Amino acid sequence: MKTFTLTEGDSPLILSMPHPGTRVPDEVWDQLNETGRQLADTDWHMRELYSFAERFKPSVIEAHLSRYVIDLNRDPSGTSLYPGQATTELIPTTTFDGEPIWLTEPDVAETRRRIEAYFDPYHDALEAEIARVKARHGFCLLYDCHSIRSAIPRLFDGELPILNLGTNSGASCAAALEAVSAHVVKASGLGAAVNGRFKGGWITRHYGQPEDGVHAVQMEIAMRAYLAEERPPWRFAPDIAKPLQTTLSNLLETLLVTAAGLS
């Protein structure tokens, strides 16, 4: 089973998509309960949403496995990204709503197997691609693509803003990149937060090394901005998505121009 795809691009931009996958190996599927098999916490239609980005000639790394198999955006040590707040684990035990997803929860040995079989290959490929891009261009812009349902009381109060930019509170990219990003998302009129409930996951925090020319940002998007409805069958809605895609395109262009000026 192919667990991810890496497409090499010609620009300094890498789009990381760790959560759009819906494939589940048979031996894992057999252990999921009926709730787990709905794969409800998938980041639906990431490639379609970011189809406009082809003009930037990015590299794209896209996971094909469900995050329920293993979450590629969590610390492999098991350390929580948000201590004291509700979140999901390296191998989630519940949905975002707190509903159990397993008939039999994975044990320590199974967790280690999945890290070696699925987590490590994705990150080995991403790390190598960052090195290739940086060697070619002198810097790398790593943009981590995510989406989530607009209302999840267990995780946050009320309705989430459409655009949620995370830079690990400014640690994962140059200050100038955070500043221009904040300006673009806040000026969009769509509703935005910067380092709010979502400050960036493990990918942003681990790879973002601005002092070494690797700038990482995460974008968490409320699904109402591009889906016809936030429930099965999770239909992509091009007309709804158009304003969002315009803003995201402006954001990527601004980030690339600004990052190039810093290198």
C-alpha positions as a Markdown table, in Angstrom:
| # | Residue | x | y | z |
|---|---|---|---|---|
| 1 | Met | 0.0 | 0.0 | 0.0 |
| 2 | Lys | 1.4 | 3.4 | -1.0 |
| 3 | Thr | 1.4 | 5.5 | 2.1 |
| 4 | Phe | 2.3 | 8.9 | 0.7 |
| 5 | Thr | 3.3 | 10.7 | -2.5 |
| 6 | Leu | 6.1 | 13.2 | -2.9 |
| 7 | Thr | 6.1 | 15.4 | -6.0 |
| 8 | Glu | 9.3 | 17.4 | -6.5 |
| 9 | Gly | 8.8 | 21.0 | -7.6 |
| 10 | Asp | 11.0 | 23.8 | -8.9 |
| 11 | Ser | 10.4 | 26.4 | -6.3 |
| 12 | Pro | 11.3 | 27.0 | -2.7 |
| 13 | Leu | 7.8 | 26.1 | -1.6 |
| 14 | Ile | 6.9 | 22.8 | -0.1 |
| 15 | Leu | 3.2 | 22.0 | 0.6 |
| 16 | Ser | 2.9 | 19.3 | 3.4 |
| 17 | Met | -0.4 | 17.5 | 3.6 |
| 18 | Pro | -0.3 | 15.1 | 6.5 |
| 19 | His | -4.0 | 14.5 | 7.1 |
| 20 | Pro | -6.0 | 14.1 | 3.8 |
| 21 | Gly | -5.5 | 10.3 | 3.6 |
| 22 | Thr | -8.3 | 7.8 | 3.9 |
| 23 | Arg | -6.4 | 4.5 | 3.3 |
| 24 | Val | -6.2 | 2.1 | 6.2 |
| 25 | Pro | -4.2 | -1.2 | 6.2 |
| 26 | Asp | -6.4 | -4.2 | 6.6 |
| 27 | Glu | -4.9 | -5.2 | 10.0 |
| 28 | Val | -5.6 | -1.7 | 11.3 |
| 29 | Trp | -9.1 | -1.5 | 9.8 |
| 30 | Asp | -10.0 | -4.7 | 11.6 |
| 31 | Gln | -9.2 | -3.0 | 14.9 |
| 32 | Leu | -11.3 | 0.2 | 14.3 |
| 33 | Asn | -14.9 | 0.3 | 15.6 |
| 34 | Glu | -17.8 | 1.7 | 13.5 |
| 35 | Thr | -17.1 | 5.2 | 14.6 |
| 36 | Gly | -13.4 | 5.0 | 13.7 |
| 37 | Arg | -14.2 | 3.6 | 10.3 |
| 38 | Gln | -16.0 | 6.8 | 9.4 |
| 39 | Leu | -12.6 | 8.6 | 9.3 |
| 40 | Ala | -14.5 | 11.8 | 10.3 |
| 41 | Asp | -11.4 | 13.8 | 11.2 |
| 42 | Thr | -9.8 | 13.7 | 7.8 |
| 43 | Asp | -8.6 | 17.0 | 6.2 |
| 44 | Trp | -10.9 | 16.6 | 3.2 |
| 45 | His | -9.9 | 17.6 | -0.4 |
| 46 | Met | -6.6 | 19.3 | 0.4 |
| 47 | Arg | -5.2 | 18.7 | -3.2 |
| 48 | Glu | -8.3 | 20.1 | -4.7 |
| 49 | Leu | -8.4 | 23.1 | -2.4 |
| 50 | Tyr | -4.8 | 23.9 | -3.2 |
| 51 | Ser | -5.0 | 23.1 | -6.9 |
| 52 | Phe | -4.4 | 26.8 | -7.6 |
| 53 | Ala | -0.9 | 26.5 | -6.1 |
| 54 | Glu | 0.4 | 24.7 | -9.2 |
| 55 | Arg | 1.4 | 28.1 | -10.5 |
| 56 | Phe | 4.1 | 28.3 | -7.8 |
| 57 | Lys | 5.6 | 25.0 | -8.9 |
| 58 | Pro | 5.8 | 23.6 | -5.3 |
| 59 | Ser | 6.9 | 20.3 | -4.0 |
| 60 | Val | 4.0 | 18.5 | -2.5 |
| 61 | Ile | 4.1 | 15.7 | 0.0 |
| 62 | Glu | 0.7 | 14.1 | 0.6 |
| 63 | Ala | -0.2 | 11.3 | 3.0 |
| 64 | His | -2.5 | 8.6 | 1.8 |
| 65 | Leu | -3.0 | 6.9 | 5.2 |
| 66 | Ser | -5.7 | 8.1 | 7.6 |
| 67 | Arg | -4.5 | 10.0 | 10.6 |
| 68 | Tyr | -6.2 | 7.3 | 12.7 |
| 69 | Val | -3.4 | 4.9 | 11.5 |
| 70 | Ile | -0.8 | 7.3 | 12.8 |
| 71 | Asp | -0.8 | 11.1 | 13.1 |
| 72 | Leu | 2.1 | 12.5 | 11.1 |
| 73 | Asn | 1.8 | 15.9 | 12.8 |
| 74 | Arg | 2.3 | 14.7 | 16.3 |
| 75 | Asp | 5.5 | 14.4 | 18.3 |
| 76 | Pro | 6.7 | 10.8 | 17.9 |
| 77 | Ser | 7.8 | 10.8 | 21.6 |
| 78 | Gly | 4.2 | 11.2 | 22.6 |
| 79 | Thr | 4.6 | 14.7 | 24.1 |
| 80 | Ser | 1.5 | 16.8 | 23.9 |
| 81 | Leu | 1.6 | 19.8 | 21.6 |
| 82 | Tyr | -1.0 | 21.6 | 23.7 |
| 83 | Pro | -0.4 | 20.7 | 27.4 |
| 84 | Gly | -3.5 | 21.1 | 29.5 |
| 85 | Gln | -5.8 | 21.3 | 26.4 |
| 86 | Ala | -7.8 | 18.6 | 24.7 |
| 87 | Thr | -6.1 | 17.2 | 21.6 |
| 88 | Thr | -5.4 | 13.8 | 19.9 |
| 89 | Glu | -2.4 | 11.6 | 20.2 |
| 90 | Leu | 0.2 | 10.2 | 17.9 |
| 91 | Ile | -2.2 | 7.3 | 17.4 |
| 92 | Pro | -5.6 | 8.8 | 18.3 |
| 93 | Thr | -7.7 | 6.9 | 20.7 |
| 94 | Thr | -10.8 | 9.1 | 20.1 |
| 95 | Thr | -12.3 | 11.3 | 17.5 |
| 96 | Phe | -12.0 | 15.1 | 17.9 |
| 97 | Asp | -15.4 | 14.9 | 19.7 |
| 98 | Gly | -14.0 | 12.4 | 22.2 |
| 99 | Glu | -15.7 | 9.3 | 20.9 |
| 100 | Pro | -13.6 | 6.0 | 21.1 |
| 101 | Ile | -12.5 | 4.7 | 17.7 |
| 102 | Trp | -10.9 | 1.3 | 18.5 |
| 103 | Leu | -12.2 | -2.2 | 19.3 |
| 104 | Thr | -8.7 | -2.8 | 20.6 |
| 105 | Glu | -6.4 | 0.1 | 21.2 |
| 106 | Pro | -2.9 | -0.2 | 19.8 |
| 107 | Asp | -0.3 | -1.2 | 22.4 |
| 108 | Val | 3.3 | 0.0 | 22.7 |
| 109 | Ala | 4.6 | -2.6 | 20.3 |
| 110 | Glu | 2.0 | -1.7 | 17.7 |
| 111 | Thr | 2.7 | 2.0 | 18.1 |
| 112 | Arg | 6.4 | 1.4 | 17.5 |
| 113 | Arg | 5.6 | -0.7 | 14.4 |
| 114 | Arg | 3.5 | 2.1 | 12.9 |
| 115 | Ile | 6.2 | 4.7 | 13.6 |
| 116 | Glu | 8.7 | 2.6 | 11.8 |
| 117 | Ala | 6.4 | 1.6 | 8.9 |
| 118 | Tyr | 4.5 | 4.8 | 8.3 |
| 119 | Phe | 5.7 | 7.8 | 10.3 |
| 120 | Asp | 9.4 | 7.6 | 9.7 |
| 121 | Pro | 9.2 | 7.1 | 5.9 |
| 122 | Tyr | 7.0 | 10.2 | 5.5 |
| 123 | His | 9.4 | 12.3 | 7.6 |
| 124 | Asp | 12.5 | 10.9 | 6.0 |
| 125 | Ala | 11.1 | 12.0 | 2.7 |
| 126 | Leu | 10.1 | 15.4 | 3.9 |
| 127 | Glu | 13.4 | 16.1 | 5.6 |
| 128 | Ala | 15.3 | 15.1 | 2.4 |
| 129 | Glu | 13.0 | 17.4 | 0.3 |
| 130 | Ile | 13.6 | 20.3 | 2.6 |
| 131 | Ala | 17.4 | 19.8 | 2.3 |
| 132 | Arg | 17.1 | 19.5 | -1.5 |
| 133 | Val | 15.0 | 22.7 | -1.8 |
| 134 | Lys | 17.2 | 24.6 | 0.5 |
| 135 | Ala | 20.4 | 23.6 | -1.3 |
| 136 | Arg | 18.8 | 24.7 | -4.6 |
| 137 | His | 17.3 | 28.0 | -3.5 |
| 138 | Gly | 19.1 | 29.0 | -0.4 |
| 139 | Phe | 16.0 | 28.8 | 1.7 |
| 140 | Cys | 12.8 | 26.7 | 2.0 |
| 141 | Leu | 9.2 | 27.7 | 2.7 |
| 142 | Leu | 7.4 | 24.8 | 4.3 |
| 143 | Tyr | 3.6 | 25.4 | 4.4 |
| 144 | Asp | 1.6 | 22.8 | 6.3 |
| 145 | Cys | -1.9 | 22.4 | 5.0 |
| 146 | His | -4.8 | 21.5 | 7.3 |
| 147 | Ser | -8.5 | 21.8 | 7.8 |
| 148 | Ile | -11.0 | 21.1 | 10.5 |
| 149 | Arg | -14.8 | 21.3 | 11.2 |
| 150 | Ser | -15.9 | 24.8 | 12.2 |
| 151 | Ala | -17.3 | 23.8 | 15.6 |
| 152 | Ile | -15.8 | 21.1 | 17.9 |
| 153 | Pro | -16.8 | 22.0 | 21.5 |
| 154 | Arg | -14.2 | 19.6 | 23.0 |
| 155 | Leu | -11.4 | 21.4 | 21.2 |
| 156 | Phe | -12.5 | 25.1 | 21.2 |
| 157 | Asp | -15.3 | 27.4 | 22.1 |
| 158 | Gly | -17.8 | 28.6 | 19.5 |
| 159 | Glu | -17.1 | 28.7 | 15.8 |
| 160 | Leu | -13.5 | 28.7 | 14.6 |
| 161 | Pro | -12.3 | 31.6 | 12.4 |
| 162 | Ile | -11.9 | 30.4 | 8.8 |
| 163 | Leu | -8.1 | 31.1 | 8.6 |
| 164 | Asn | -5.9 | 30.0 | 11.5 |
| 165 | Leu | -2.3 | 30.7 | 11.0 |
| 166 | Gly | 0.3 | 29.1 | 13.2 |
| 167 | Thr | 4.0 | 29.9 | 13.5 |
| 168 | Asn | 4.7 | 28.4 | 16.9 |
| 169 | Ser | 4.2 | 31.8 | 18.4 |
| 170 | Gly | 6.8 | 33.3 | 16.0 |
| 171 | Ala | 9.5 | 30.6 | 16.5 |
| 172 | Ser | 9.0 | 28.6 | 13.2 |
| 173 | Cys | 9.6 | 31.4 | 10.7 |
| 174 | Ala | 11.2 | 34.8 | 10.3 |
| 175 | Ala | 9.3 | 37.7 | 12.0 |
| 176 | Ala | 8.8 | 39.4 | 8.6 |
| 177 | Leu | 7.0 | 36.3 | 7.3 |
| 178 | Glu | 4.7 | 36.1 | 10.3 |
| 179 | Ala | 3.9 | 39.8 | 9.9 |
| 180 | Val | 3.0 | 39.7 | 6.2 |
| 181 | Ser | 1.0 | 36.5 | 6.7 |
| 182 | Ala | -1.0 | 38.1 | 9.5 |
| 183 | His | -1.7 | 41.1 | 7.3 |
| 184 | Val | -2.9 | 39.0 | 4.4 |
| 185 | Val | -5.2 | 36.8 | 6.4 |
| 186 | Lys | -6.6 | 39.6 | 8.5 |
| 187 | Ala | -7.2 | 41.8 | 5.5 |
| 188 | Ser | -9.1 | 39.0 | 3.7 |
| 189 | Gly | -12.4 | 39.6 | 5.4 |
| 190 | Leu | -12.8 | 35.9 | 5.9 |
| 191 | Gly | -12.1 | 35.9 | 9.6 |
| 192 | Ala | -8.6 | 35.0 | 10.9 |
| 193 | Ala | -6.5 | 34.2 | 14.0 |
| 194 | Val | -2.8 | 34.1 | 14.3 |
| 195 | Asn | -1.3 | 31.7 | 16.9 |
| 196 | Gly | -4.7 | 31.3 | 18.4 |
| 197 | Arg | -6.1 | 27.8 | 19.2 |
| 198 | Phe | -3.8 | 26.3 | 16.6 |
| 199 | Lys | -0.2 | 27.5 | 16.8 |
| 200 | Gly | 1.3 | 24.8 | 14.5 |
| 201 | Gly | 1.7 | 21.1 | 14.9 |
| 202 | Trp | 4.8 | 19.0 | 15.2 |
| 203 | Ile | 5.8 | 19.5 | 11.5 |
| 204 | Thr | 5.8 | 23.3 | 11.9 |
| 205 | Arg | 7.6 | 23.2 | 15.2 |
| 206 | His | 10.1 | 20.5 | 14.3 |
| 207 | Tyr | 11.2 | 21.7 | 10.8 |
| 208 | Gly | 10.8 | 25.5 | 11.2 |
| 209 | Gln | 14.4 | 26.7 | 11.7 |
| 210 | Pro | 14.4 | 30.3 | 10.4 |
| 211 | Glu | 17.9 | 30.9 | 11.5 |
| 212 | Asp | 18.9 | 28.1 | 9.2 |
| 213 | Gly | 16.8 | 29.3 | 6.2 |
| 214 | Val | 13.8 | 26.9 | 6.8 |
| 215 | His | 10.6 | 28.9 | 7.4 |
| 216 | Ala | 7.5 | 26.9 | 8.4 |
| 217 | Val | 3.9 | 28.0 | 8.8 |
| 218 | Gln | 0.7 | 26.0 | 9.4 |
| 219 | Met | -2.7 | 27.0 | 8.0 |
| 220 | Glu | -5.7 | 25.4 | 9.7 |
| 221 | Ile | -8.9 | 26.2 | 7.7 |
| 222 | Ala | -12.5 | 25.9 | 8.9 |
| 223 | Met | -14.2 | 23.5 | 6.5 |
| 224 | Arg | -17.3 | 25.8 | 6.0 |
| 225 | Ala | -15.0 | 27.9 | 3.7 |
| 226 | Tyr | -14.8 | 25.2 | 1.0 |
| 227 | Leu | -17.2 | 22.3 | 1.7 |
| 228 | Ala | -20.9 | 22.1 | 0.7 |
| 229 | Glu | -21.5 | 20.7 | 4.2 |
| 230 | Glu | -19.4 | 19.7 | 7.1 |
| 231 | Arg | -20.6 | 16.1 | 7.2 |
| 232 | Pro | -20.6 | 13.1 | 4.9 |
| 233 | Pro | -20.1 | 13.0 | 2.0 |
| 234 | Trp | -17.8 | 16.0 | 2.6 |
| 235 | Arg | -18.4 | 17.5 | -0.8 |
| 236 | Phe | -16.0 | 20.1 | -2.2 |
| 237 | Ala | -17.8 | 23.2 | -3.3 |
| 238 | Pro | -15.8 | 25.2 | -5.9 |
| 239 | Asp | -18.0 | 28.3 | -5.7 |
| 240 | Ile | -17.8 | 28.5 | -1.9 |
| 241 | Ala | -14.1 | 27.8 | -2.0 |
| 242 | Lys | -13.2 | 30.5 | -4.5 |
| 243 | Pro | -12.8 | 33.5 | -2.1 |
| 244 | Leu | -10.7 | 31.3 | 0.2 |
| 245 | Gln | -8.5 | 30.1 | -2.7 |
| 246 | Thr | -7.9 | 33.7 | -3.7 |
| 247 | Thr | -6.7 | 34.6 | -0.3 |
| 248 | Leu | -4.5 | 31.5 | 0.0 |
| 249 | Ser | -3.0 | 32.3 | -3.4 |
| 250 | Asn | -2.2 | 35.8 | -2.2 |
| 251 | Leu | -0.7 | 34.4 | 1.0 |
| 252 | Leu | 1.6 | 32.0 | -0.7 |
| 253 | Glu | 2.8 | 34.6 | -3.2 |
| 254 | Thr | 3.4 | 37.1 | -0.4 |
| 255 | Leu | 5.3 | 34.5 | 1.6 |
| 256 | Leu | 7.5 | 33.5 | -1.3 |
| 257 | Val | 8.4 | 37.1 | -2.2 |
| 258 | Thr | 9.1 | 38.0 | 1.4 |
| 259 | Ala | 11.2 | 34.9 | 2.1 |
| 260 | Ala | 13.2 | 35.4 | -1.1 |
| 261 | Gly | 14.0 | 38.9 | 0.1 |
| 262 | Leu | 15.4 | 37.6 | 3.3 |
| 263 | Ser | 17.7 | 35.0 | 1.8 |
